Structures are given as structure tokens and as C-alpha cells.
């Protein structure tokens, strides 16, 4: 009898916990977003495939899609987002000052950044790895072949330190020239001032498109680091961090569960999967736990798509970058991507 009573008490506790989720501390960020009617998203200055504005000021890319998904989840409309271009150096100040609600722009997760900059990383939306782009005629096969070379890099980036460490640890001499603006580093390489330019392989695929003659350059396949990237928020405001983290999880879970922008309505109405139903707001009141409507992820998936849909059109085989999924494939298909359960 005592065991039954304990079980009943635990059930009541967890039920009460879900019901009292609205009693959590209020979110100044969510309140500000709802008051102004849009999300302020810190973006890259211009990186095709990830965060790039065309001549009409229309933004597109993998990181852009995430902010659109967030807007759909929070405000019910994926268009309710404004993008602020940020450089490698200024991105932290722009986030910390409150000018933007989050960063979604090729930012590597590191210990020191998390510990000293007053920021939190809310998951991984792209598994990046650093390498180099070189001129095809140079006949460079491996990174070690760059000994005695001059390498261009953006100042203050993780790539700057990683490259310096990699060559120093192998007693290989190189000259690293850093530039305050990433575009200046790329331009210097393209003009022949450097033998190589270093960045993440995904970023290089995007930047290579900008070269005067992309066919004259090759991206090395050897990777010298693992650089997971994802959305970044300020310290504090746990409710907002919860939303940012679980919208990303939701886009990944949707792909794993077979929910797409095309079948999301049918899945919500007919799926027998409890996890699908909780994801799409058919049961569980998960949105209410965060202060959102229960169709938060239904809206995000319907308007923007799941992670796989976004990857394919922005950086995948359906895009100009033609990047294979690789580590960014679902874990069930040999990649590293997965979401914690919606339970």
C-alpha cells in the first residue's frame, strides 16, 4: 500500500511540475520579442550557404533558416525576424549589449568562450572542421605541404589559433597574416598575397564561390580540428535559452521522426507516435511549458522545414555548395546529429 502511495505521490509531483511550468521566472527576452513583434538575429556578414543576403536584402542559409524556425515557433510567422550582420570581432559585443536576441552565424563552441564571454551555446546545428583552400596549380596534397607558406585568416577566429598551434606542434614554419575583416582575408588570398586561406570546410565552400575563378582553387580534404557550431545566447534568461535550444532540437527530431514541411499536417492529425504528437502540439502541452503556443514546432516545420530539408537546400546537394551530410547526418545514418527525446 505504501508503494502505491509513493507512486501516486510521484505522479502528482511530476504532473504538478508540468502544470507549474508557467510559474518559472519570466523571460525578458521573450517579452521584448513579443512586444516588438520580431526576433533580432545576429548573422554573418555574408557567407553563402549559411548566412547571406542577396541584392534585394533577402537572407538565406542554414543559420538563417534556424532563426526563421525560431520566429515561426515564437511568433507563428517565420518572416518575423530581422538580421544584423556581425563580424568575427564584434559579434560578442552585439550579443552581450542586447542589440540581438541570439547569434546564429558560424560560431564555434569552445570552453573559453563559454566560460569567459558570458554566453551559452544552445546545441549544434553544424559539425564543422578546419582546413585550407589553396591554388590548384600549387599541387598541395596535405596540410604539411604548406610548410613555409603564407596563410591568410580572420583575426580573433578559432581558426587563427588552431592553425598556429597545428604547425608549431609539428615544427613546421608558416607565416600567418590575420585580417580584422574576414572578407579582407579572403580578398588578400584571392589576390595572391597568401598561399592559402584557412577556415571551416563548410565556410570555405561558401567563400570559394566568391573567388574570381573558383575552378583555380581546391579545398583540402584533410581536417585539422573539430569545430561544432550552433546558436548562441547571453547568460541568464533560462526560459529564452530553453526555447532556443528546443527549437533546434525540434528541427532535428522532426527529420528523425519523418516529419516534413509537406506532411506535417497529416502527421499531426493521424500519427500514432506519441513523440510526433507531442512535437506537433497534438498532445502534451509542451509549448505551454515554455510560454509558447502548443503548435510552436508545427509552425516551424510547416513554414521552414525539418533540419534535413534546410540542409539540402542551403548547403547540401540541392545547393551551390554541394556539401555531403557527413557528420551532419542523423546518428541513425552514420552521422552525429540527434535530438534528446520529446517526453
N, C-alpha and C positions, 0 to 999 in steps of 0.2 A: 504493500500500500504506500509505504514511504517513497519507494522508487517511482511509482506512478505520480505521486505528488511533486516529486522533484522534476520529472519530465514536463509536467503541466506548468510548473513554475518557470522552467527554462523557455518553454514555448511562449508563455506570456511575456517573458523578458524580451525575446527577440522580436515578437510582434510589436511590443511597445517601442522597441528601438527603431523599427521601421516607421511606426506611426509618429515617433517624435523627431524624425529626421529634420522636419521643418523647424525644430527648436534649436538647431545648430546656429552658431554665430552668423549674423548676416554677412553678405558679401558686398563690400563697397564697389568692387569691380563690376559685378553683375548688375548692381543697382545703377551704376553710371552708364553701363551699356544700354540697359532698358530705357533709361531716361533720354539718352541721346539718339537711340534708335539704330545704332550700328556698332560694329566691333572695329577697333583700331588695331590693325595688324602690322607689325614691323616686318618688312620684306627685304629681299636682297636688292642691291642697286640695279641688277639686271642680269640674270643667269638663265638662259633658255632651258626649258625643261623643268625648272624648279620655281623660279620667281622672276617673271619677265613681263614688261608692259609693252604693247605694240604702239604704233604711231597714233592710234586713237585713244591711248591711255587704258586699254583693256588688259587686265592682268590675267596671266595663265601660268600653270606649272603645278608640280606636285605639292609644294609648300603652299601655294595659293589655294589649291583645292582644299587643303586642310582647313584654312581659315574660312572658306566658303561653307564647308561642312559645319564648322563651329557656329557660324551665323545662322545657318538653317536650324541647327539644334536649339540655339538660344532664342532666336527671334522669329523662327519659322520661315525665314527668307534668306537664301544663300547670297543674294545680292546686297544684303545689308552689312557690307564690310568695306572699309577704306584702308588702303595700303600706303604705308610710309616707307620709302626706300631708305635703307640704313647701310653704312659702310662697316667694314670689319672693326674699325676703331670706335665708331660712335654708337653701335648697336646697344651696348650695355647701358650707356647713359640715357639713351632714348627710352629703354625699358624701365630703368630704375626711376626716372623722373615722372613716370606715369603718362608720357606722351602716347604710348601704345599700351594695349592690354596684354600683349604677348609678342614674342618673336617667333616667326615661322620662316626661317631663312638659312639653310645650310650652316648650322651652328653645331660644332662638335661637342659632345658631352665629355667633360673632363672633371677630375676630382677638384683641382684647384679653382676652377670656375664655380663649381657648386659650393665650395667651402668659403670662398672669399669675396664673391661678387654680389652676394645677396640675391641669387637666382636659383630656381629649381627647374630641372628638366623633367618634362611630363611624358616620358616614353620615347620610343624610337620609331621614326617614320621612314628612315633611310639608313641602311648599313653601308657606309662609305669606306673607302680605303685609299690612302695616298699613293700617288705615283707621279710620273713625269710625262710631259709631251716634248718631243724632240723633232728635229727635221729628218725626214726620211733619208735624205742623202747622207746624213751623218753616220748611218749604219750602226746606231746604238741598239744593242740587243738586250742588255741587262743594266740595272741601275749602277752597278760597279763600273761600267764603261764610261760613266760620267766623271770619273776622276780627273781633276784639273779643269773641269768645266766651270762656266759661269751660269748660275741659276737664278732666275727671277722668282720672287714670291711676294705675297702681300704681307706687310708688316703687321705684327700682332696676331697673326693667324697661328693655329696649331701646326700648320704645315711648315712654317718658318723654323720652329724649334725642332720638329721631328726630323726634318731634312738635315739640319746642323748636327743633331745627335747621331743620326744614322751614319753619316760619312766620318764623323770624328771617332765613333766607336770602332770603325774599320780602318782607321789610319789612312783614310783617303782625303786628299786635299781638294776642296772646291771653294769657289768664291760665290757667296750668296748675297745678292743685291735685293734689298727689300724696298717696297714702294708703299706709300701711305694709302694709295687707292689701288684696288685690285685691277681695275681696268688699265691703270698705268703700267702695272707689272706685265699684263698680257700684251699691251701695245709694245712695250720695250722688247719682249721676246719676239713678237711678230716682225719687228723692225730689224732684228738681228743683233740686238745689244746683248742678248744672253743666248747660251747654247741650249737651255732648257727652261721650262716653266713648270712649277710643281703645285699640285692641288689634288683634291679628291678625284677619283676616276669619273664619277658622275659629273662633277663640276667641269672637268676637262672636256668631257663630251659636249657639254653645253657651250663652253668657251671656244672650242675648236671651230664651231660654226661661224664665229665672228672673224676668223683669220682671212687675210686677203686671198689665200688659196689653201683651203683646208686639206686638199689632197697632198700637199707638200709636207704634212706633219703627221706623225704617228704617236699614239698614246701607248706607253709601255704597259705590258700586262702584269709585270711584277709589282706587287703591293708591299709597301714598307710599313704600313700601320693599319690599325682598325679604328675607324672614326665614326661611331654611331651618332646620328643626328636626330633631333626632334624638337618639338615646340618648347619654348622657354617662358616661364612666368617669374614675377618677383616673389621674394619671400613674403610669407603672410597670406591672408585671404585664402584659407584652405578650401572654402567652398568653390571658388573660381578654379583653383588648381584641380579639384575633383572633376569639374566639368571639362576642362581642357584635356585631362588625362583620359577620361572615359569616352569622349567623342572620338579620340584617336583609336582607343580600344574597340569602339563600336564599328568603325570602318573596317578594321581588320577582322573582327568577329563576323561581320556580315559576309565577307568573302569566304571565310571558313565554313559558314553555315549555308552558303549557296544563295544568299540574298543579294539581289542586284537592283539597279535603278529600274529595270524593266519588269521584274516580277515581285517587287516589294509589296504592292497592294494585294496580290494574290496570296503571298506568303503570310501577310498579316491576317488575312481573312480565313485561310484554310490550313495553315501549317499546324501539325500536331506536336511539333517540338516546343517544349516549354521555354527553352532558351531563345528560340526565334521569337516567340510570343512576348517574352519579357523585353527583348531587344527592340521590338517594334511597337511596344506600348499596348499590346492586346491584353496583357495581364501583368500584375506585379507592382504597378505604380512606381517604376524606377525613376521616371523623370521627376515626380513629385519629391523624391528623396533629395534632389539637388536644387529644388526650386524652379524646375522647368516643367513644361507640359509633357505628358506621357508619350506623345508622338515625336519626341526630340530626335531620336535616331531614325524614325520613319522619314521625317522631313529631310534629314541629312542624306540618307541613302537615296531617297526619291529624287532629290534635286541635284546631287553631286555624284553619287555612286559609291560603291564599296572601294576598298583600298586597291584591289586589282584593276578595277575599271579606271581609276585615276592614274595608276602607274602606267598602264598600257597606253593611254592617250597622251601623257605628258613626257615620259622618259623612255617608255618601252618600245616594243616593235611597231606600234602604231604611230610613233612619233619620229621626229627627225634624228633623235639621239640613238635610237635602236639599242637601248641597253637591255640585256637579258636580265631576268629577275635575280638569278644568283642567290646571294644571301638574303635578298629581299623577297624571296618566295616564301610561301607558308611552310611552317615546320613539317607539315604532313607531306610536303612535296620536296623535301630536302633543303629548305631554307631555314632561316632563323626567326621568321615572323610568326607571332602568335599573340592572342589576347587572353587575359585571365577570364574566367567564366562569368557570365551574366547570371548570377544567382543571389 
